[in-house]
Amino acid sequence: MLDLPVMNLNEALTILSAMITPAVLIVASGSLILTTSQRLSRSVERVRNLSDQLRKLMMHPGESTFLEDEHDIVVELIHYASRRSRLLQQSLTTLYITLGLYVAISITIGILEFSGLQHTWVLTMLTILGAGFLFYASILLIIESLLQMAMVGKVDYKTLQEMIFAHPLYAESLNNLFSTIK
């Protein structure tokens, strides 16, 4: 017969609380996965549309008076969109790993409490890994957002690569935003 440990209500609630904390991170990771998937599908669609546009430019060279300029612009936009797609794919992979780590944390809490083992280093290691992967995915998404801004602002790749980005104060950002509205 299985000899199960008897615990009081406070111990049970402590265990359940510890298991719910990773659940919040699981939901947050799932939300990031959903929005990143949507961004990826839009980015891939953008690459397809630009590729079609480039193909039309090359098939009908006499229809455009600015063929050379249009060709260069479309090629650069394809470069941006392709780079964005790769960053989003890397972000998604990292977010899925993060999600798996948070699920593993929740399961490990239950297993360790149920078995009575005191291997808390496992939880610490999984938590640090999960936070690290989430941080890395966030960095990738920030870089992808910068590329998107560059595409919209028609900033060339070389200029973007050499730019220095500093975090402005919130008020400064709003001032900059409202000064551009006409």
N, C-alpha and C positions, 0 to 999 in steps of 0.2 A: 504494500500500500504506500502511496506517495505521502511523505511527511511534509506538509506545507507549513511555512512559518505563520504564526498568528500575529497580527499587528492590530494596533488600536486605530481609531479613526484619524487621529492626528498624523500618524505615520503614513497611512494610506493617502491622505490629502496632500502631504508633502511630496510623495512619489508622483501623484497625479499632476501636481503643480509643476514639478520638474519635467514631466513628459509634455505638458502643454506649451512650455516655453519654446521648444523647437518647432511646435506646430505653428506658432505665429510666424516664425522664420520660413517655414515651409510654404505658408500662404503667400508671404511676401515674395519668395523666390518664384512661386507659380505665377504671380502677377507680372513679375519682370519677364518671365519666359513668354507669357502671352503677348505682352506689348512688343517684346523684341521679335517675336515671330511675325507679328503684323508689320513691323518696320522692315524685316527681311523680305517679306513678300512684296511690299511696295518697292523696295530697292531692286529686286530681281525684275519686277515688271518694268521699272525705269530703264534698266540695262537692255531689256528686250526691245522696248520702244525706241531707244536711241540707236540700237543696232539696225532696226528696220529703217530708221531715218537715214542712217549712214549708207545703207544698202541702196536706198532710193536715190540719194545724191550721187552715188557712184554709177548707177545704172542710167541715169538721165542727166548727164553733165551739162547739157545745153539749157536746161530749164532754170538754172540758178545763175544770177549774175555775180554772186559772191560765193562761188563754189569753194574756193580755197579757204576763205574765212569760215564758212559754215562747216566745212570738213574738219578744220582744226578745232573748232568749238565743240562739235559733236564727239570727236575723238577724245578730247579732254574730259568732257562730261561722262563718257563711257568709262574712262580711267577712274574718275571719282566714284561713280556708281559701283563699279566692280570692287574697288577698295572698300567701300562701305559694306557691300555684301559679304566680303571676306571677314571684315571686323564683326559684323552681326552674326555670322556663322560661328566664329570663335567665341563670341559672347554667349550664344545659345548653348554651345557645348559646355562652357564653364558654368553656366547657370544650371544645367542639368546635373553636372557633378555636384554643385552646391546643394541642390535639392536632394540628391541621393545621400549626401553627408548628413543633412539635417534629419532625414528619415532614419538614417543609421543611428544618430544620436538618440532619437526618441525610442527606438527599439532597444538600444544598448542600456538606456536607463531602466527600462522594464526588466530586461534580462539580469542586469546586475542586482537590482533590488529583489527580484524573485529568487535568484540563486544565492544571494547573501554574499557574493564576492565583493571585494573592496578594491577593484581595479579602476579607480577613478582616473588614472592616467589615460585610459582609453577614451573617456569622455572629453578630457582636456585636449587630447590630440585631435579628435574628430571636430571639436568646436573650433580649434585654431585653424584646421584645414578648411572648414566650412566658411569661416570668416575671411580667410585668405583668398579663397576662390571667389567669394562674393565681391571682395575688394577688386580683384583682377577683372572680373566681369564689368564692374562699374567703370574702371579705367578704360576698358575697351569701348564701352558705350559713350563715354565722354569724348574719346577720339573720333568715334563715328559721328557724333553730333557736330563736332568741329568741321568734319568733312562735309556734312550736310549744309552747314552755314556757309562754307566756302563755295559750294555749288550754287546756292541761292545768291550769294553776293558776287559771284563770278570772279572769285579770287583764284589766281593760278596756283598750281601745286607747289612751285618753288617758293612763292611768297608765303604760303601757308606753312611750309616746312621751316622757314627762317623766322617766323613770327614768334614773339615772346608773349605768352598769355599770363596775365596776372588777374587774380580775383578782385574785381572792384567792389567797393561797398555797395550795399543794396540801393542807397539813395543815388549814388552816381550812376548806377545802371538805369534807374528810372529816369533820371535827367537825360541821359543819352537817348533813351527810348522816346521820350516825349519831345525831345528837340527835333527828331526826324519826322514827326507827324505834322502834316501840313493841313 
